[in-house]
Amino acid sequence: MNLYLKILKFMKPFWRLITISILLTFGYVFFNTISLWISVDFLKELFSPQNVESQKLKTSTTTNSCDLQKEKIKDKDKNFDIYNKVNRAIKSVIIKDDKFDTLRMVCIIIFLSYLLKNIFLYLHETINAYINFKIVVNLRNKLHGVAMYLPLSFFESRHSGKITSIAFNDVKSIKNVLEKSFGKMILSPIQIVTNLLILLLISWKLSLITFTIIPVSGYIIIRIGQSIRRRSRRVFQRISVVMALFQEAISSIRIVKAFTSEEKEIERFHNANNKFFKAQFRAKRLSLATSPLNETFGVLVFSGLLWVGGTLVFRGTELDAEAFVRYLLILFATFQPLKTFSGLNNTIQRGLAAAERVFNVLDYPKEEYDRPGYKVIRRLKNSIEWNHVTFQYNENEPVVLCDINLKINKGEKIAFVGPSGSGKTTLVSLLPRFYDVKEGAIKIDGTDIREIDLRSLRKQIGIVMQENILFNDTVFANISYGAESASERRVIMAAKAANAWDFICNMEKGLYTVVGEKGVKLSGGQKQRISIARAILKNPPILILDEATSSLDAESEMLVQEAIEKLMKNRTVLVIAHRLSTVIHADRIVVMNRGRILDIGSHHSLLEKSPFYRNLYEIQFREPENNKNRNEP
């Protein structure tokens, strides 16, 4: 029920249109019922051997045998009395003195009723289509908007292909459900209720037999629907795995080809795709069983109705032939919306299975940006401090940082060194609150960063990473990302400061050249300099450099290092590096291992007092000599 209410919230803005749709539905049902009712009169007028005068006499007096029979029926059944009154009122409009005039009137009314019925149906479905499409667009916008504010931990614990699958496949499934069910959820019940009331009006005894199908079908529908929802949930899980494997293989195609693992990837994808097929087929097979079962029960009830209704007509005491034909015609007209409505549950259950995954994302705790009482900071004034900071990614995982105490003064260049997995990147990632500490606190100018407005905090920090993240857009858009109001002159100045302007000028469209997905048209050094230009344009007081030159060739590294030195001027800088040659001139070096700080000091002081740092230094600076000796003849 809670899931239904969440979906209904997306429908709330369209309540006016929904109200109009409901009114149009009543109009459609009214004219549809009139067309069915008049159809019986059409058949009677066409095939009745009596003349018009006798027909008028029959409808207005009680002198002939048929009316005497109806009087007997009326005495026994008040419902049928009401039916006769309605029938006489309609006949008074359509029955004329001349039989041809009567036939003409019947044809006109049938045409107009069908015309108006279809006009109302068209307007009803058009409004519903608009509502359905808008709900899906709003849902996908909401999903994307929420995703932008989810913490990094959410994305790191889920494959990007699965998240993409939720945003497109699951939302598309909800769209299909809305298209197939939303309008019918309004139309079918109104049709069914209207027709059942008319059936009750004609004969409550026959209706009792008809109503036996409802509880039996309802039970079957509910049981099958519950199973379909479980199976649909598995289908969505399977397709997200298929999508993730496909996306992963395509994005890693260079590695696949380099290791000749094409057949392995094909086999992995085929296995996942076959599991998806089995899950999908099982769910579909169960869904297809609903309609035949309901139809079988319907035919069983219809056969019983023919027997009982025919008996009543033959006896001539409770029902006449005209009423029985009208009853059967309206009953047949009820089967289609009843069949449609019975299938709605299966459709809705599949949609709910998709909605569960969508709302799992929408309801995930988001990063807090606008909490009242947050402090806004403009610039770093004095220092950054880690006070007894302990951190682990999840409760079941080991501690990554343990009792970290560190103070960085404004304007200092601090380097973090240590083996892989020592916690360097994690320690620095806590500063922009990509993750929140479990114990202790990180403070900027004495204020806990958890009490600082998140936007103002991150605006103070620029990041240049080893993995360059560029968008499939122009060079200008990538450099000005986050500072879209920047002028072309400022972008060019940033590019020159990052040693990027020379290669940008040589590109086909200069600043307005599209760099391709993830900057595929650029070299590693060029991508890194674009990232540095972006950081220069942002002009942050705090700068984080995460292995910014580790994957570059010597020439690119020299250009990038030169750009980084310009970037670091008059800033507080935190540098993460494996190669000590890039950080030996830092004001202080923080030596880390296994989540702890072992030593802090300058390069020369650490060489004297820290065996761990001295060992790192000797290993790195001894390697070139060893390589040189091995290459000598």
N, C-alpha and C positions, 0 to 999 in steps of 0.2 A: 504494500500500500504506500509505503514511503517513497518508493521509486516512481509510482504513478504521480504522486504529488509533485515530485521534482520535475517531471515532464510537463505537468500542467502549468507550472510556473512559466515555462517558455511560451505557453499559449495565452497567458493572461493579457499581454499587450494587445491581443487581437479579439478581445471579448465582443466588441461591437460588430466586427465582421462575422464572428461565430453566431451572434444573435441573428443577424440578417440571414445567415446560412440556414439556421433552424427554421426561421419563418418561411424561407423559400422551400424548405423541405416539406413543411405543412401544405404549402400550395401545390407542390408536386404530388404529394400523396392524395390530396383532395381531388385533383383533376384525374389522376390515375384511377381512383376509385369510381369516379363518375363514368369514365370511359369503359370500365369493366361492367358497371351496372347497366349502362345503356346498351352495351353489346348484347345482353340477353334480350332486351326489348327489340333490338334490331333483328335478331334471329326469330323472335316470335312474330314480328310484323311481316317478315319475309316469308315464313313458312306456315303461318296460321291460315286455315281455310275459311275462317269466319270473315264477315265484312266489317267495315269500320264501325257501322252503327251498333252491331252486336258487341264489338269490343268496348265501345264507349259505355254501352249499357252495363257491360260486365264490370267496368271499373267504377261506375257511379251508383249502381243499384245492387240490391241483393236478391234479385228475382230469379236469376238462372241457377242452374245446378252448381256451377263452379263457385258462385258467391255464397250459396247455401253451405257448400263445403267449407269455404273460408270462414263463414260465421261459426261453424262448429269448431274449427281450429282455433278461432279467436277466443271462443268461450273457454277453451282448455289451456291456451298458452298466451299470456299477456305479451311476452316478447314478440310473438308472431303478430299480435295486434299492432304493435309499434311498427314492425316491419311493413305491414299492409298500409298503414298510414303514410309512411315514407314512400312506399311504392306508388300509391295513388297520387301523392303530391307530384312525383316526378312524371307520372303518366299524364297528369292534367296539363303539363307543359308540352309534352311531345305528341300526344294523341290528337289528331285533327279529324275534321269531318271526312276528308278524302284520304284514302289509304296512301295515295302517292305523296300527299302533303305530309302525312305522318312519316313516311319513309324518308322524305327529304329532310324533315326536322331531325330525325334520328341521325342521319348522315352528317348533318351540319354540327350537331352537338358532339358526335364522336370525333369529327375533325378538329373542332375547336378545343375539345378537352385534351386530345393528344398534342395539339400544337402548344397549348398553354403548359401542359405537363412537361414537354421537352424544353420549352423556354425556361421554366423554373429549374429544371434539372441542369441545363447548361450554366445558368447563373450560379446555382448552388455549387457545381463542380469547379467553376472558374474561381470562385471565392475560396474554396477549399484548397485548390492548387496554389493560389497566392499565399495562403496561410502556411501550407506545408513547406513551400520553398523558403519562405522567410524564416520559419522556425529552424530549418536546417542551416541556413546561412548564419543565423544568430547563434546557433549551437556551435557551429564550427568556429565562428569568430570568438565566442566565449572560450572554447577549448584552446585556441591558439593564444588568446590573451592570458588565460590562466597559466599555460605552459611557460610563457615568458617570465612569470613571477614565481615559478617553482624553484626550490633549492637545487643546487648541483647534485646533491645526494640522490634525488629522484631520477635524474638522467643517468647517473653512473650505475644505478642498480637495474636499469632497463635498457634493452637494445633499442637503438633509434628506429629500427624497422618496425618494432612492435608499437612504439608510440605513433609512428606514421600510420600504421594499420588502424589504430584506434581513431585517429583524426579523419581518416578517409573511408576505410571499409566499414567500421562500426557506425559512423555517422551516416554513411550511405545506406546502411541497413535500416537505421531509424527513419531515414527519408523514405525508403521503400515501404516501410510499415505505415507511415503517415499517409502516403499516397493510396495505399490499398485499404486502409482501415479508417482513417479519420472521417471522411465523408460518409462511409458506410455505417460508422458507429452512430451517426446522427440519423441517417436515412432509414437503415434497416429496422431499428427498433420502432420508429414511428409507423413504418409500413406494417410491421407485424402486429403492433398493438391495434392500429386502425382496422386491419383486416379481421383480427380476432374478435373485436367488438361487433363488427358486422356479422361474423359467423355466429356469435352468441345471439345476436338480434334475430337471425333467421331461425336457428334451432339450437337450443342449449344442450339437447340430448346428443346431437351429432358432435357438438363442440367438446363434450366431455370425452368422447373417444379421441378427438383430435389432440386434446391437451395431454393425453397419456405419453405422447412422444417427447414432450418438453423435459420432464425430470430425467427420463432415461437418456436422452441426447445430452442434457446438461451434465450429467455425471460422466458420460463418455468424453465430452469435450474437455472438462476440467482435468480428468486423468491424463488424457493424451497431451493436453497443453502443458502440464507440469513436466512430463517427460521430454516434450519438445524443447522447453526452456533449458533443461539440463544439457540436452544434446547440442542445442544451438550455442550454448556457452563454450562447449568443446570445439565447435566449428570455428568460432572467432579466435580461440586460442591457437588452433592449428594454422589458420590463414595468416596470423601474425608471425608465426614461426617461419612459414613459407616466404613471406615478404621480407623478413629479416635476413634469411639465408640468401635470397636473391640480391638484396641490396648490398650485403656484405661481400658476395662474390664479385659483383660488378665494381664496387669501390676498391676492391683489393686485387683487381685483375692482373696488375703487374707482378704481384707476388705469386699469384696462381700460375701464370705463365712461366715465371722464373724457375719455379719448382716443379713444373710440368704436372700440376695437380688438377688438371681439367677434369679427368675422369672421377677423381675423388669428390670434387665439388658437384659434378653432375649427379653422382650417386647420393650425396647428402640431400640435394634438392629433390631428387626423385622420391627418396624415402619420406621426406617431410610432406611432399605434395600428395603421395599416395595415402598417407595418414589423414590428410585433410579431406581427400576424396571419400574415404571410408566414413569419417565422421559426418560429412555433409550428406552422403547417401543414406545413412541410417536415420538422420533427422528428417530427410525428405520422405523416406519410406513411411515413417510414422505419421507424418503430416498428411500424406496422401490417403491414409486409411480413414481419416475423419469423415470425408464427404461420402464415400460408399456406405459406411455404417449408418450415417444419418439418413441417407436416401433409402436404404433397406428398411429402416424403421418407418420412414414416411410411406413407402409403398404398402407396408403391412397395415398401417393405420388407414390408408386410402381404401384398401380392399375391404376392411371392416366397415368403412363409411358407405361404400357402395351397397353392401348387404343391408345394413340397418336403414340407410336413407331410402333405398329402393323399397324396402318393406313398408316404411311409413307412407310413401307415396301410393303404393298399391292399396294400402288400407284406406287411404283418403281421409284420415281423421286428424292428422297432426302436421302434414306437409303436402304442398302441391308440387307439381312437376316443375313449374317455373322457378319456385323458390329453391328447389333442390339443384336445378341446373346452375342458378346464380351462386348457390353455396359452393358447388364444386368448382366453378370458375374462379371465385375469390380464394378458395382453398389452394388451387393450383398457383394463383398469383402470390400466395403467401409462402409457398415452398422455396422460391428463389431467394427472397430476402432472408428466410430462415436458414437456408443452406449457406448463404453468404455470411450471415451473422455467426453461424456455428464455426465457419472457417476463420473468423476474425480472431478467435482466441489463440489459434496456432500462430497466426501472423503477429499478434501482439506479444506472444511469449518469445518469439524470435527477436522482436524489437527490444524487449526488456533485457534479454541476454546481452544484446549490444549496448543497451543503455547502462547496464551495470558497469561495464568496462569504461564507458565514457564518464560516468559520474564518479568512478574511482579516481579518475584524473582531476575532475572538477572539484572534488571534495578533499583532495590532498592538501595538507597544511602548506600555505604559501609563505613566502618571505614577507615580513612585515615592513611596509614602506611608510604607511601613514598613521601609525599609532599615535594618539594624543600624548603629548609630553616629551616626544623625541626632541633632542637638541640638534640644532643645525650648526655645522661648523663651516667656516669659510677657508681658513688656511691652517696648516700646522704651525703652532707657535713655539713649543718647547721640545716635546719628546714623545716617543711611543714606548710603551712598556708592556712586557709579558710578565704577569705576576702569578707564579705557581700554576701555570697552565698545564692541564692534563687533557688529552683528547683521544677518543676512539671513534671510528666511523659508525659502528653498530655495537650494541651491547654484547653480542655474541662473538665479536671480533677482538683481537688483542689490542692493547693500548699502543697508540702510534706515537704520542708525545707524553712524556712523564715529567711533571714538575719543572716546567720551563720558566726560567727567570732571566729576563733580558731587557735592557733599556737602550734605546737608540735616540740620540740627541738630534735635533734639527740640523740638517746639512751634512750629517755623517754618511759615509759610504761603507756599508756593512756587507761583507761577503759571507755566504753560508757554504761550507764544504763538508764532505763526508761521503761515504760509500752510498750506493743506491739503496733506498729503503731506510735511510737513517732518519727521515722525517723533515728534510729541508723544505721541500715544496709544501708539505702540509702546514708547517709552521708559518710560512709566508702567506699561504692561502687563507689562514684564519684572520689576517688583517682586513681584507675587504669583505669579511664575513661570508665567504663562499661556504663556510661551515661555522657553526657556533661551538665554542669551547664547552667541555663537560664540567670541568672544574677550573677555578681560578678566573682570571679576567685579563683582557687586553685593553689598555687605556691609551687614549690620545689626549695629551695635555691634561691628564688626570681624570678624564671622563671615560667610563666604560663604553666601548664601541657598541654594545647592545642597547645603549641609551641614546645613541646618535642616529639621526635620520639616515636611512640606508642610502638614499640618493646622494645626500651631501657627503657622506663618507666615501662612496665610490668615486665621486667626482674629484676627490683629492688624490686619487691613486691612478697612475698609468701603468699598464702592464705590457711588456714585450716578451713573448714566449718563444720557446724553441719551435713549437708547431705553429706556423703562421696561419691565422684564420682570415682568409679573404673571401669576399662575397663575389658572386658572378655578376659583377657590375663594373662600372668604369673605375679607372685609377683615381679620378677626382672623388667619386663616391666613397671609395675605400679609405682614402686619406681623411676625408671630412666626416667619416662615420662617427656619430655621436656629437658632431658639431656642424650640423647641416646648414647653419646660417653663415658658415665661414665663406669669405669671399675667395675668388680665384687667386688673388694676390697672396693671401695668407697661405693657401694650399701650396702655391709655388714656393714660397719662402720655407715652408716646412719640408717640402721635397728637396730643396737645395741643402738645407741643414742636415738632412738624412743621407746626403750623397746619392739621391735618387733622381735628380733632375736630368742628368745627362742621358740615362737610358730611357727616361720617360719621353724626352724630346725626340728620340730616335724611333719611337713607336709610331704605328700607322696614323693614329688619331691623337697622339700626345696624351694629355690628361684625360681625354674622353675615350680612350681605348678600353674595351671590355676585357678583363683579365681572365675570364673563364671560371669554371667551377673550381673553388679552392685555389684560384690563381694559377691554374694549370699552364697558362701561356707564359709565365714568368719563371726565372730560375730561382733557386733557393735564396741566393743573396739578394736578388731583386725583391722577392716577397718580404724578406726581413727588413729591407730598407723602407718599403711601403709601410710596414707595421711601425717602424721607428718614426716615420713622418707622421703617422696618425697619432702617436704618443706625443710628439713635439707640438702638434697642433692643439692637442688637448691641454698642454702646458700644466701638468699636475705637479703639486709640491712634493708628492711621494711617488717614487718610481720603483717598480718591481721588474727585474730582469731575470727571466727563468731560462737558463741555458741558451742565451740569445745568439751565441756564435758557435755552438758545439757541432753543428752539422754542416758547416760551410768550408769551402776550399780556402786556400791561403789568401788568394787575391780578394775574394769576397769578404773573408773575415777581416782583412785589413780595412776595407771600405766601411764595413758594418761597425767595426770597433771604433773607427774614427767618428762615425755618426753617433755612436753610443756615448762617447766622451763628450760630445757637444750636448747631447741630451741630458747627461748627468750634472751639468753645471748648475750650481745654485739649487740643487734638489737633495732631498733625503732619499738615498738609494739603497735598496735591498737586492743583492746580486746572488743568484744561485748558480754555482758552477762546479763542474767536475774537473775542468782543467785549471790548475792552480796558477798557470801563467797569466790568466786573464784577471786574477784578483789579488796578485801580490802587492799591488799599490793601494788596496783598500785601506781605509782608516782602521778598521778592525775586522778580523776574520773569526767567525763563529764555527768551531769544529763540532760536528755532531756525529753520533753513532747510536743506533738502536733507540731512537726517540729521546735521547738525552743530549744536553750540551756538555761536552767534555772540557773544552778550553775556549777562552776568548782572548784575542790579542792581535798585535800586528804580525806580519809575516815573519820578521826577524825574531821577535820575542817567542813566537810559537815554535820556531825551529829549535830554540834553546830549551824551552820548558815542556813541550808537548811531544812525547814519543810517538803518539798516534799521528799527529800532523806531520812530523818529520818523516815517518814511514810513508805517508801518502806522497809527500814531496819527492822522496828518493825514488819511489816506484815510478812516478811520472817522468822525472827528469833523467832517470837512468835509462829509460826505454829507448830514446833516440840514439844514445851511445851504443847500447846493445845491438840495435838494428844496424848501426853503421859498421860495427865489428863483424856482424854476420855477413854483411855484403862485401867485406874486403876479401881479395883473392888469397 
